[in-house]
């Protein structure tokens, strides 16, 4: 019987140690939040760059495949003035 009590006390002490080790302290949680693989500003810049690349790729594919034109023509100002003239009813 006394051996059971000693084992129960040891197992209770181990559980208490495991619980304290599993929960990070306030300093550790703040430190983990500060250390990121990509900082927030780099994420925003990367998102904007990828967005611009996707827009240009979509314009060129859409103009060449759907519109039947040359893919490089989508980047000319004459093309866009013509499109805006059609939209505004000038042509």
N, CA, C and O atoms as a MOPAC input file, in Angstrom:
PM7 MOZYME 1SCF
protein

 N      0.80700 1    -1.18400 1     0.00000 1
 C      0.00000 1     0.00000 1     0.00000 1
 C      0.85600 1     1.25700 1     0.00000 1
 O      0.56000 1     2.19800 1    -0.73600 1
 N      1.88400 1     1.29300 1     0.78800 1
 C      2.69500 1     2.50700 1     0.83700 1
 C      3.41900 1     2.72300 1    -0.48600 1
 O      3.70800 1     3.85700 1    -0.86800 1
 N      3.70500 1     1.64000 1    -1.17300 1
 C      4.35400 1     1.74500 1    -2.48600 1
 C      3.41900 1     2.39600 1    -3.48900 1
 O      3.87400 1     3.16600 1    -4.33600 1
 N      2.11700 1     2.10800 1    -3.41800 1
 C      1.13000 1     2.72100 1    -4.31100 1
 C      1.05100 1     4.22500 1    -4.09700 1
 O      0.92000 1     4.99100 1    -5.05200 1
 N      1.13100 1     4.64400 1    -2.83100 1
 C      1.07100 1     6.07200 1    -2.54100 1
 C      2.30100 1     6.79500 1    -3.10400 1
 O      2.20200 1     7.90600 1    -3.62400 1
 N      3.43800 1     6.15200 1    -2.99000 1
 C      4.67100 1     6.76500 1    -3.49900 1
 C      4.61700 1     6.87500 1    -5.02100 1
 O      5.04100 1     7.88300 1    -5.58600 1
 N      4.10200 1     5.85100 1    -5.68000 1
 C      3.97700 1     5.88800 1    -7.13600 1
 C      2.97400 1     6.95700 1    -7.56900 1
 O      3.18200 1     7.64100 1    -8.57100 1
 N      1.89100 1     7.09700 1    -6.81300 1
 C      0.89500 1     8.10900 1    -7.13500 1
 C      1.48200 1     9.50500 1    -6.97300 1
 O      1.19800 1    10.39600 1    -7.77300 1
 N      2.28900 1     9.69400 1    -5.95100 1
 C      2.91700 1    10.99900 1    -5.72800 1
 C      3.90400 1    11.31000 1    -6.85100 1
 O      3.96600 1    12.44400 1    -7.32500 1
 N      4.67400 1    10.31000 1    -7.27700 1
 C      5.64500 1    10.50500 1    -8.36000 1
 C      4.93300 1    10.79700 1    -9.67100 1
 O      5.34800 1    11.68700 1   -10.41300 1
 N      3.85800 1    10.05700 1    -9.97000 1
 C      3.13000 1    10.29600 1   -11.21700 1
 C      2.44900 1    11.66300 1   -11.20600 1
 O      2.36200 1    12.31900 1   -12.24500 1
 N      1.96300 1    12.10000 1   -10.03500 1
 C      1.34800 1    13.42500 1    -9.92000 1
 C      2.40200 1    14.50700 1   -10.14200 1
 O      2.12300 1    15.51800 1   -10.78700 1
 N      3.58500 1    14.30800 1    -9.62500 1
 C      4.66300 1    15.27800 1    -9.81000 1
 C      5.07200 1    15.34000 1   -11.28800 1
 O      5.36700 1    16.42100 1   -11.79700 1
 N      5.09300 1    14.20200 1   -11.97500 1
 C      5.44600 1    14.17000 1   -13.39400 1
 C      4.39500 1    14.89200 1   -14.22300 1
 O      4.73700 1    15.62700 1   -15.15000 1
 N      3.11600 1    14.69300 1   -13.90000 1
 C      2.04200 1    15.36300 1   -14.62600 1
 C      2.12600 1    16.87400 1   -14.44100 1
 O      1.90400 1    17.62900 1   -15.38700 1
 N      2.44400 1    17.31500 1   -13.23400 1
 C      2.57000 1    18.74300 1   -12.95700 1
 C      3.72700 1    19.33000 1   -13.75000 1
 O      3.59900 1    20.41800 1   -14.31100 1
 N      4.86100 1    18.62400 1   -13.80700 1
 C      6.01000 1    19.08700 1   -14.57800 1
 C      5.68600 1    19.14900 1   -16.06900 1
 O      6.09100 1    20.08800 1   -16.75500 1
 N      4.95300 1    18.14600 1   -16.57300 1
 C      4.59700 1    18.12400 1   -17.98500 1
 C      3.67800 1    19.28500 1   -18.34400 1
 O      3.80500 1    19.86400 1   -19.42300 1
 N      2.75500 1    19.63100 1   -17.45000 1
 C      1.83800 1    20.72800 1   -17.72200 1
 C      2.57600 1    22.05900 1   -17.76000 1
 O      2.28300 1    22.89900 1   -18.61000 1
 N      3.51200 1    22.26200 1   -16.86800 1
 C      4.23900 1    23.53000 1   -16.85400 1
 C      5.17800 1    23.63200 1   -18.04100 1
 O      5.40100 1    24.73200 1   -18.54700 1
 N      5.73000 1    22.53200 1   -18.49900 1
 C      6.61000 1    22.55300 1   -19.66100 1
 C      5.82000 1    22.78200 1   -20.94500 1
 O      6.33900 1    23.40000 1   -21.87500 1
 N      4.59600 1    22.30800 1   -21.02000 1
 C      3.81400 1    22.41300 1   -22.24700 1
 C      3.33000 1    23.83300 1   -22.49400 1
 O      3.18400 1    24.23300 1   -23.64900 1
 N      3.07600 1    24.60500 1   -21.44500 1
 C      2.56400 1    25.95900 1   -21.60300 1
 C      3.73400 1    26.93800 1   -21.63500 1
 O      4.49500 1    27.02700 1   -20.67200 1
 N      3.88300 1    27.68000 1   -22.75100 1
 C      4.98200 1    28.64200 1   -22.81800 1
 C      4.69500 1    29.85600 1   -21.93600 1
 O      3.54300 1    30.19700 1   -21.66800 1
 N      5.74900 1    30.48100 1   -21.50400 1
 C      5.58400 1    31.67600 1   -20.69300 1
 C      5.23100 1    32.85500 1   -21.59100 1
 O      5.22100 1    32.72900 1   -22.81500 1
 N      4.94500 1    33.98600 1   -20.98700 1
 C      4.54900 1    35.17200 1   -21.74400 1
 C      5.70700 1    35.64700 1   -22.61100 1
 O      5.49700 1    36.03800 1   -23.75900 1
 N      6.92100 1    35.61800 1   -22.08000 1
 C      8.08600 1    36.05300 1   -22.85600 1
 C      8.31400 1    35.14000 1   -24.05900 1
 O      8.61500 1    35.61700 1   -25.15200 1
 N      8.17300 1    33.83300 1   -23.86100 1
 C      8.37600 1    32.89200 1   -24.95900 1
 C      7.32400 1    33.07400 1   -26.04400 1
 O      7.64900 1    32.98300 1   -27.22700 1
 N      6.07300 1    33.32800 1   -25.67200 1
 C      5.03200 1    33.49800 1   -26.67700 1
 C      5.24900 1    34.78800 1   -27.46500 1
 O      5.00500 1    34.81300 1   -28.67100 1
 N      5.70400 1    35.86700 1   -26.80900 1
 C      6.00800 1    37.10400 1   -27.52600 1
 C      7.19700 1    36.90600 1   -28.45100 1
 O      7.21700 1    37.44100 1   -29.56000 1
 N      8.17600 1    36.15100 1   -28.01000 1
 C      9.34900 1    35.89700 1   -28.83700 1
 C      8.97900 1    35.07200 1   -30.05200 1
 O      9.49500 1    35.31900 1   -31.14200 1
 N      8.09400 1    34.09100 1   -29.89100 1
 C      7.66400 1    33.26800 1   -31.01400 1
 C      6.87400 1    34.07500 1   -32.02100 1
 O      6.96300 1    33.80300 1   -33.21800 1
 N      6.10800 1    35.05400 1   -31.58300 1
 C      5.33900 1    35.88300 1   -32.49800 1
 C      6.24800 1    36.79100 1   -33.30700 1
 O      5.93600 1    37.09800 1   -34.45800 1
 N      7.35300 1    37.22600 1   -32.74300 1
 C      8.25400 1    38.12800 1   -33.44100 1
 C      9.09600 1    37.40900 1   -34.48100 1
 O      9.47100 1    38.01200 1   -35.48700 1
 N      9.39700 1    36.15600 1   -34.26900 1
 C     10.22000 1    35.40400 1   -35.19900 1
 C      9.33700 1    34.73200 1   -36.23400 1
 O      8.66900 1    33.73900 1   -35.94100 1
 N      9.33400 1    35.27800 1   -37.45300 1
 C      8.54000 1    34.70300 1   -38.53400 1
 C      9.45700 1    34.41900 1   -39.70200 1
 O     10.51000 1    35.04000 1   -39.84800 1
 N      9.05100 1    33.48000 1   -40.53000 1
 C      9.84400 1    33.16200 1   -41.70300 1
 C      9.83400 1    34.33300 1   -42.67000 1
 O     10.88000 1    34.69800 1   -43.20600 1
 N      8.66700 1    34.92900 1   -42.90400 1
 C      8.53000 1    36.11200 1   -43.73900 1
 C      7.89600 1    37.21200 1   -42.90900 1
 O      6.80600 1    37.01800 1   -42.37100 1
 N      8.54000 1    38.35300 1   -42.79100 1
 C      7.90600 1    39.46000 1   -42.06900 1
 C      6.65100 1    39.93400 1   -42.79200 1
 O      6.44800 1    39.63000 1   -43.96800 1
 N      5.83200 1    40.66500 1   -42.09200 1
 C      4.56500 1    41.11900 1   -42.64700 1
 C      4.77100 1    42.00600 1   -43.86800 1
 O      4.04800 1    41.85800 1   -44.85400 1
 N      5.72700 1    42.91400 1   -43.83200 1
 C      5.95800 1    43.80800 1   -44.96800 1
 C      6.40000 1    43.01600 1   -46.19700 1
 O      6.04000 1    43.36800 1   -47.32000 1
 N      7.18000 1    41.94700 1   -45.99300 1
 C      7.61400 1    41.13200 1   -47.12400 1
 C      6.44800 1    40.34900 1   -47.71200 1
 O      6.39900 1    40.13100 1   -48.92200 1
 N      5.51900 1    39.93000 1   -46.87900 1
 C      4.31600 1    39.24600 1   -47.36600 1
 C      3.47300 1    40.17500 1   -48.22100 1
 O      2.96300 1    39.76800 1   -49.26500 1
 N      3.32200 1    41.42500 1   -47.78400 1
 C      2.51600 1    42.38800 1   -48.53700 1
 C      3.17500 1    42.70400 1   -49.87400 1
 O      2.50200 1    42.73300 1   -50.90500 1
 N      4.47600 1    42.94000 1   -49.86600 1
 C      5.19300 1    43.24200 1   -51.11100 1
 C      5.13700 1    42.05400 1   -52.06000 1
 O      4.92400 1    42.22900 1   -53.26000 1
 N      5.32600 1    40.85500 1   -51.54000 1
 C      5.25400 1    39.65400 1   -52.37500 1
 C      3.86700 1    39.49200 1   -52.96900 1
 O      3.73600 1    39.13000 1   -54.13900 1
 N      2.83400 1    39.75100 1   -52.18900 1
 C      1.46300 1    39.65100 1   -52.68700 1
 C      1.22300 1    40.64000 1   -53.82200 1
 O      0.62500 1    40.28700 1   -54.83900 1
 N      1.68600 1    41.87300 1   -53.65500 1
 C      1.47900 1    42.89000 1   -54.69700 1
 C      2.22600 1    42.52900 1   -55.97700 1
 O      1.68600 1    42.68000 1   -57.07200 1
 N      3.45700 1    42.05500 1   -55.84800 1
 C      4.23400 1    41.66700 1   -57.03000 1
 C      3.57800 1    40.49900 1   -57.75600 1
 O      3.47000 1    40.51500 1   -58.98200 1
 N      3.14200 1    39.49500 1   -57.01700 1
 C      2.47700 1    38.34700 1   -57.63300 1
 C      1.16200 1    38.77400 1   -58.27900 1
 O      0.81200 1    38.27700 1   -59.34900 1
 N      0.43500 1    39.68300 1   -57.64600 1
 C     -0.81400 1    40.17600 1   -58.19500 1
 C     -0.58600 1    40.89000 1   -59.53400 1
 O     -1.34400 1    40.68400 1   -60.48200 1
 N      0.43900 1    41.71600 1   -59.61100 1
 C      0.74700 1    42.42800 1   -60.85900 1
 C      1.14200 1    41.44000 1   -61.95300 1
 O      0.72200 1    41.59000 1   -63.10000 1
 N      1.93800 1    40.43900 1   -61.61400 1
 C      2.35100 1    39.43500 1   -62.60100 1
 C      1.14000 1    38.66600 1   -63.12500 1
 O      1.02900 1    38.41600 1   -64.32500 1
 N      0.24700 1    38.29800 1   -62.23300 1
 C     -0.94800 1    37.54900 1   -62.63600 1
 C     -1.86600 1    38.41200 1   -63.50600 1
 O     -2.46400 1    37.91300 1   -64.45900 1
 N     -1.97800 1    39.68600 1   -63.18800 1
 C     -2.81400 1    40.57600 1   -64.00600 1
 C     -2.24300 1    40.69700 1   -65.41300 1
 O     -2.98000 1    40.59300 1   -66.39300 1
 N     -0.92800 1    40.91500 1   -65.51900 1
 C     -0.32000 1    41.02900 1   -66.85300 1
 C     -0.41700 1    39.72400 1   -67.63800 1
 O     -0.64800 1    39.74300 1   -68.84700 1
 N     -0.24500 1    38.59900 1   -66.96400 1
 C     -0.36900 1    37.31300 1   -67.64800 1
 C     -1.80700 1    37.09400 1   -68.10900 1
 O     -2.03500 1    36.60700 1   -69.21700 1
 N     -2.76800 1    37.44500 1   -67.27600 1
 C     -4.17400 1    37.30500 1   -67.65700 1
 C     -4.55200 1    38.21300 1   -68.81600 1
 O     -5.31100 1    37.81200 1   -69.69800 1
 N     -4.02600 1    39.43700 1   -68.82000 1
 C     -4.29900 1    40.34800 1   -69.93500 1
 C     -3.75000 1    39.81300 1   -71.24900 1
 O     -4.43400 1    39.82000 1   -72.27300 1
 N     -2.50000 1    39.34700 1   -71.20600 1
 C     -1.89400 1    38.87700 1   -72.45100 1
 C     -2.54900 1    37.58900 1   -72.95200 1
 O     -2.75200 1    37.43500 1   -74.15600 1
 N     -2.87800 1    36.67700 1   -72.06400 1
 C     -3.53400 1    35.43400 1   -72.49400 1
 C     -4.95100 1    35.73300 1   -72.97200 1
 O     -5.38700 1    35.19600 1   -73.99100 1
 N     -5.65800 1    36.56900 1   -72.26000 1
 C     -7.02100 1    36.89900 1   -72.66400 1
 C     -7.07700 1    37.62300 1   -73.99300 1
 O     -7.95600 1    37.35300 1   -74.81300 1
 N     -6.14600 1    38.54200 1   -74.21600 1
 C     -6.14800 1    39.29100 1   -75.47000 1
 C     -5.72400 1    38.43000 1   -76.64900 1
 O     -6.25300 1    38.56700 1   -77.75200 1
 N     -4.76400 1    37.53700 1   -76.40800 1
 C     -4.28500 1    36.71400 1   -77.52200 1
 C     -5.19000 1    35.51100 1   -77.78400 1
 O     -5.44900 1    35.19500 1   -78.94500 1
 N     -5.66700 1    34.84400 1   -76.77000 1
 C     -6.47600 1    33.63200 1   -76.95700 1
 C     -7.93300 1    33.98900 1   -77.23000 1
 O     -8.50900 1    33.53700 1   -78.21900 1
 N     -8.52400 1    34.79200 1   -76.36100 1
 C     -9.93800 1    35.13000 1   -76.52500 1
 C    -10.15800 1    36.18600 1   -77.59900 1
 O    -11.12300 1    36.12100 1   -78.36000 1
 N     -9.25700 1    37.15700 1   -77.65200 1
 C     -9.43000 1    38.25600 1   -78.59700 1
 C     -8.84900 1    37.99400 1   -79.96700 1
 O     -9.19700 1    38.68100 1   -80.92800 1
 N     -7.98500 1    37.03100 1   -80.07300 1
 C     -7.39000 1    36.69200 1   -81.35600 1
 C     -6.30100 1    37.65600 1   -81.79800 1
 O     -5.91400 1    37.64700 1   -82.96700 1
 N     -5.80200 1    38.47900 1   -80.90400 1
 C     -4.74400 1    39.42800 1   -81.26000 1
 C     -3.37800 1    38.91700 1   -80.83700 1
 O     -3.22700 1    37.80100 1   -80.34100 1
 N     -2.39400 1    39.76900 1   -81.05100 1
 C     -1.03700 1    39.44300 1   -80.63600 1
 C     -0.90200 1    39.73000 1   -79.14100 1
 O     -1.42000 1    40.73300 1   -78.65100 1
 N     -0.21600 1    38.86500 1   -78.42900 1
 C     -0.10500 1    39.00200 1   -76.98000 1
 C      0.63500 1    40.27000 1   -76.57500 1
 O      0.34900 1    40.83000 1   -75.51700 1
 N      1.57600 1    40.73400 1   -77.38700 1
 C      2.33800 1    41.93600 1   -77.05200 1
 C      1.52300 1    43.20400 1   -77.28000 1
 O      1.85300 1    44.25100 1   -76.72300 1
 N      0.46900 1    43.13300 1   -78.08200 1
 C     -0.34500 1    44.31700 1   -78.37000 1
 C     -1.13500 1    44.81100 1   -77.15800 1
 O     -1.55500 1    45.96800 1   -77.12300 1
 N     -1.33600 1    43.96200 1   -76.18700 1
 C     -2.11900 1    44.35200 1   -75.02000 1
 C     -1.38700 1    45.40400 1   -74.18900 1
 O     -2.01700 1    46.11700 1   -73.40800 1
 N     -0.08500 1    45.50900 1   -74.34400 1
 C      0.69000 1    46.46100 1   -73.56600 1
 C      0.90400 1    47.78800 1   -74.29300 1
 O      1.59300 1    48.66100 1   -73.76600 1
 N      0.34300 1    47.96100 1   -75.47100 1
 C      0.47200 1    49.20600 1   -76.21900 1
 C     -0.63600 1    50.17000 1   -75.80700 1
 O     -1.75100 1    49.75000 1   -75.49800 1
 N     -0.32300 1    51.45600 1   -75.80400 1
 C     -1.31900 1    52.45700 1   -75.41000 1
 C     -2.40500 1    52.60800 1   -76.47000 1
 O     -3.54300 1    52.94500 1   -76.14300 1
 N     -2.06800 1    52.36400 1   -77.73600 1
 C     -3.07500 1    52.47600 1   -78.79700 1
 C     -4.21400 1    51.47900 1   -78.59500 1
 O     -5.37300 1    51.78000 1   -78.87800 1
 N     -3.87400 1    50.30200 1   -78.10900 1
 C     -4.88400 1    49.27700 1   -77.85500 1
 C     -5.86500 1    49.75300 1   -76.78500 1
 O     -7.07700 1    49.60100 1   -76.93900 1
 N     -5.34800 1    50.31800 1   -75.72000 1
 C     -6.20300 1    50.74700 1   -74.62100 1
 C     -7.01500 1    51.99100 1   -74.98000 1
 O     -8.15500 1    52.12500 1   -74.53600 1
 N     -6.45100 1    52.89800 1   -75.77300 1
 C     -7.25400 1    54.04500 1   -76.21100 1
 C     -8.39000 1    53.58400 1   -77.11700 1
 O     -9.49500 1    54.12300 1   -77.05300 1
 N     -8.12500 1    52.59400 1   -77.95500 1
 C     -9.16400 1    52.04300 1   -78.81300 1
 C    -10.26600 1    51.38200 1   -77.97800 1
 O    -11.45200 1    51.56000 1   -78.25300 1
 N     -9.86300 1    50.61700 1   -76.95500 1
 C    -10.84100 1    49.94700 1   -76.08900 1
 C    -11.68000 1    50.97900 1   -75.34000 1
 O    -12.89800 1    50.82500 1   -75.24900 1
 N    -11.05400 1    52.02800 1   -74.80200 1
 C    -11.79100 1    53.05800 1   -74.07000 1
 C    -12.69600 1    53.87200 1   -75.00300 1
 O    -13.76400 1    54.32900 1   -74.59600 1
 N    -12.26100 1    54.04700 1   -76.25400 1
 C    -13.13500 1    54.72700 1   -77.21200 1
 C    -14.38900 1    53.90400 1   -77.50900 1
 O    -15.48300 1    54.45100 1   -77.64100 1
 N    -14.21900 1    52.58800 1   -77.61100 1
 C    -15.37200 1    51.71300 1   -77.83500 1
 C    -16.31500 1    51.76300 1   -76.62200 1
 O    -17.53500 1    51.81600 1   -76.78200 1
 N    -15.74700 1    51.74600 1   -75.41700 1
 C    -16.55800 1    51.77600 1   -74.19800 1
 C    -17.32100 1    53.09700 1   -74.09200 1
 O    -18.49400 1    53.10100 1   -73.72000 1
 N    -16.68000 1    54.20300 1   -74.40900 1
 C    -17.30400 1    55.53200 1   -74.27600 1
 C    -18.20700 1    55.88800 1   -75.46000 1
 O    -18.86400 1    56.92900 1   -75.43300 1
 N    -18.25200 1    55.06400 1   -76.47300 1
 C    -19.14500 1    55.29800 1   -77.60300 1
 C    -18.59800 1    56.24800 1   -78.65000 1
 O    -19.35800 1    56.77600 1   -79.46200 1
 N    -17.29700 1    56.47300 1   -78.64700 1
 C    -16.70700 1    57.37000 1   -79.65100 1
 C    -16.48800 1    56.65500 1   -80.96300 1
 O    -16.35500 1    57.30500 1   -81.99900 1
 N    -16.44700 1    55.36300 1   -80.95100 1
 C    -16.29000 1    54.58500 1   -82.19100 1
 C    -17.47200 1    53.69300 1   -82.39500 1
 O    -17.52800 1    52.95800 1   -83.38100 1

